[in-house]
């Protein structure tokens, strides 16, 4: 699997902001921890949470990449 650049990662996020993805992920975790859902609902929530975690990670990776480039440029 090839690594994505920050712009590729952002384009693949269906325009979901980091904050939106994180907020929804927190909600998914709360719902899973609260219980009371069927197995099918729990599995769907888990899958959605995995997707949201990946979206958040891509945003963070992209931010780190941008910061690293700025720091490298400043060091030159």
C-alpha contacts under 8 A as a table, 3 or more apart, distances in Angstrom:
res1	aa1	res2	aa2	distance
4	X	7	X	7.93
4	X	8	X	5.73
4	X	9	X	5.84
5	X	8	X	5.20
5	X	9	X	6.15
5	X	62	X	6.97
6	X	9	X	5.10
6	X	10	X	6.12
6	X	58	X	7.70
6	X	59	X	7.61
6	X	61	X	7.34
6	X	62	X	4.22
6	X	63	X	7.40
6	X	65	X	6.99
6	X	66	X	7.63
7	X	10	X	5.07
7	X	11	X	6.08
7	X	62	X	7.67
8	X	11	X	5.10
8	X	12	X	6.20
9	X	12	X	5.16
9	X	13	X	6.49
9	X	58	X	5.90
9	X	59	X	7.18
9	X	62	X	7.16
10	X	13	X	5.31
10	X	14	X	7.80
10	X	15	X	7.12
10	X	58	X	7.52
10	X	59	X	6.91
10	X	62	X	7.89
11	X	14	X	6.47
11	X	15	X	6.87
12	X	15	X	7.70
13	X	16	X	5.61
13	X	17	X	7.95
13	X	55	X	6.26
16	X	20	X	6.28
16	X	21	X	6.38
17	X	20	X	5.19
17	X	21	X	6.22
18	X	21	X	5.21
18	X	22	X	6.00
18	X	55	X	7.33
18	X	56	X	5.59
18	X	59	X	6.20
19	X	22	X	5.11
19	X	23	X	6.01
20	X	23	X	5.19
20	X	24	X	6.18
21	X	24	X	5.23
21	X	25	X	6.02
21	X	52	X	5.57
21	X	53	X	7.72
21	X	55	X	6.85
21	X	56	X	6.37
22	X	25	X	4.96
22	X	26	X	6.19
22	X	52	X	7.12
22	X	53	X	7.62
22	X	56	X	6.53
23	X	26	X	5.19
23	X	27	X	6.40
24	X	27	X	5.00
24	X	28	X	6.19
24	X	52	X	7.57
25	X	28	X	4.99
25	X	29	X	6.22
25	X	49	X	5.58
25	X	52	X	5.93
25	X	53	X	6.99
26	X	29	X	5.18
26	X	30	X	6.22
27	X	30	X	5.07
27	X	31	X	6.20
28	X	31	X	5.17
28	X	32	X	6.21
28	X	45	X	6.16
28	X	46	X	7.68
28	X	48	X	7.73
28	X	49	X	6.17
29	X	32	X	5.10
29	X	33	X	6.04
29	X	49	X	7.36
30	X	33	X	5.12
30	X	34	X	6.04
31	X	34	X	5.13
31	X	35	X	6.48
32	X	35	X	5.40
32	X	37	X	7.75
32	X	42	X	6.54
32	X	45	X	7.19
32	X	46	X	7.79
37	X	40	X	7.98
37	X	41	X	5.80
37	X	42	X	5.98
38	X	41	X	5.10
38	X	42	X	6.05
39	X	42	X	5.02
39	X	43	X	6.11
40	X	43	X	5.15
40	X	44	X	6.23
41	X	44	X	5.08
41	X	45	X	6.12
42	X	45	X	5.05
42	X	46	X	6.06
43	X	46	X	4.99
43	X	47	X	6.15
44	X	47	X	5.14
44	X	48	X	6.17
45	X	48	X	5.05
45	X	49	X	6.02
46	X	49	X	4.99
46	X	50	X	6.19
47	X	50	X	5.08
47	X	51	X	6.32
48	X	51	X	5.11
48	X	52	X	6.16
49	X	52	X	5.03
49	X	53	X	6.03
50	X	53	X	5.12
50	X	54	X	6.31
51	X	54	X	5.14
51	X	55	X	6.32
52	X	55	X	4.98
52	X	56	X	6.21
53	X	56	X	5.11
53	X	57	X	6.11
54	X	57	X	4.98
54	X	58	X	6.14
55	X	58	X	5.21
55	X	59	X	6.37
56	X	59	X	5.14
56	X	60	X	6.24
57	X	60	X	5.01
57	X	61	X	5.98
58	X	61	X	5.00
58	X	62	X	6.00
59	X	62	X	5.09
59	X	63	X	6.15
60	X	63	X	5.03
60	X	64	X	6.13
61	X	64	X	5.06
61	X	65	X	6.13
62	X	65	X	5.02
62	X	66	X	6.24
63	X	66	X	5.14
63	X	67	X	6.21
64	X	67	X	5.08
64	X	68	X	6.04
65	X	68	X	5.13
65	X	69	X	6.28
66	X	69	X	5.21
66	X	70	X	6.37
67	X	70	X	5.12
67	X	71	X	6.13
68	X	71	X	5.06
68	X	72	X	6.03
69	X	72	X	5.06
69	X	73	X	6.12
70	X	73	X	5.09
70	X	74	X	6.15
71	X	74	X	5.06
71	X	75	X	6.18
72	X	75	X	5.10
72	X	76	X	6.56
73	X	76	X	5.39
